[in-house]
Amino acid sequence: MTRPLLVLLALAVMAPPAAAQSRPSAPARPARPPAQRRVELGIGGGVAGGLSLGSRDASLTSNNTSGSPFRLFSTDTTLAPAAVLEGRLGYRLTPRFTLDGTITIGRPELTTSLSADAESAPSVDATERVTEYVVTGGVSWRLTRNTRRRWIPFVSGGAGVARHVHDGQSLIESGVDTYFGGGVLRQLSPRTGVRADGRLHLLRGGLAEGAGVTPRGALTGSIFVTF
Amino acid sequence: MKGHLVACGLAIAVVVAGATPASAYLQLSVTLRGQVTTIKWNQLPVRWFSSRASVPSVTADQFQSTMNAAFGTWEAVPSATIAFQYGGFTSATPSDDGDGISTLGFESHPEMDRTLAATGFTLDLVSGSIVESDIFFNTSFEWSTSGAATAFDLQSVATHEIGHFLGLGHSALGETEIQASGGRRVIAAGSVMFPIAFGRGITTDRALQPDDIAGVSSTYPAGDFSSNTGMLLGRVRLGGRGVFAAHVVAFNLRTGDLVGSFTLNRDGEFAIRGLAPGLYAVRVEPIDDADTDSFFDDPGIDINFRATLADRVVAVPKGGSSPTFDLTVPSK
């Protein structure tokens, strides 16, 4: 799903803005308003929430006719909240509607709690640091007209890929990340602004394989410039 | 070829309440000219014959069809290339070693009062190839093909023995308890190749478990098996030295599959092959100390340490191996 969106975004960026096609020889007509800046480039950071990746028992088959499970030990796996860096490329199709391509990078800790051992091995938390890349394409819709010196609320949604690279790059897991959320932005000058995003991400597959669709929150803030 | 043949007398048995587990997903091997060589069939399909011996509860035809089903269970593993061919009934017996006929059948062994069945091999001592393997099922026990509550399930025990027939050793993926009679009773197992049989009337060992599948697939890999699976490498250490014959279990956090192996040298190194790519929790334990030499012909087995859960998870890649993983265990 990400790929078509990003292609669309790239095509949109390459197309010349319609407002630039004015005829140079037009005499003595009223000055046009400045061309609308359509491309937004943002960078920022924030926090991605934790993920519960589920509990699972390491089980043997019991010596009975039903073959019921015999627990050797239990596991419970979580991905800890982590700081993330965020980059965003936006293209404003209309004053209120923007296509967004976003990448966030973090280094969360993956923790698996091992407990309830059949031979009383001490419980431990097994940890590993993973590098997380989330690349998404989406849209945002400004709820009010763009007005300077005023916070503008917006809603957003999209989908993409979440990749988790394990220690030593020995294993890369990719899942589908879908998000929706919203936030506020404010134009600080004709070319710059700030933006705060809150999102609910739903991860399916990849690191969350076997755990179904797992939700997590994310809060980011960024500054952006327009071209 | 014949000049290289030898009847090894190497017999692997499944027992009832008698022995101790040692190795999970262990490939049988012999030392040939100083080289440790995994034994396996090099010519497929493997032809087998059925003896005409029967017991009151199992006719010769029932025996043959039950063996056929057990062979089919191994043959159906998609990641392995093993294939069998039924050759017919034979007048040979499983005790006829070196006759070139792999025979399965009932035999009376009253002196083996805790052995349900056993497998023997004839090997080519140049290549390590199995050229004959025979399995007997002890008529001292009551057998059933229908899961009768008073008898041992013939297909379950046959599935175990055919694992040996293919060159697999015993698995230690299981828990036992000492019985008042002195033997051991299995509480639970995670592999058909666990050495102690389930109780009478229990048929769960007709189906292979992930440990069995990893073992047969590593021995007889299908074309893409090696590229689709990975290997977990590591060392087990105690007080700064390697631990020999520690039982290491890898648990796939996504699929729930359990696959085991052993540290097989004095540096405490182990390698578990044939793992689905993913994240693994690792557990190490000593083999049960009641009868360690049933599985390792070595007096240096380390059992003086406690079961330990590793404090990190290990990522196993597709077609490669994990970074070497060190685990220190505490002494008892």
Interface residues (C-beta under 8 A of the other chain):
Chain A: L53 R56 D57 A58 S59 L60 T61 S62 N63 N64 T65 G67 F70 L72 F73 T75 T77 L110 T112 L114 D117 A118 E119 S120 A121 P122 S123 V124 D125 A126 T127 E128 H166 D167 G168 S170 L171 E173 E209 G210
Chain B: A149 L173 G174 E175 R185 V186 I187 A188 A189 G190 F198 G199 G201 I202 T203 T204 Q209 V249 F251 L253 R254 T255 G256 L258 P277 G278 L279 A281 R283 E285 R306 A307 T308 L309 A310 D311 R312 V313 A315 V316 P317 K318 G320 S321 S322 P323
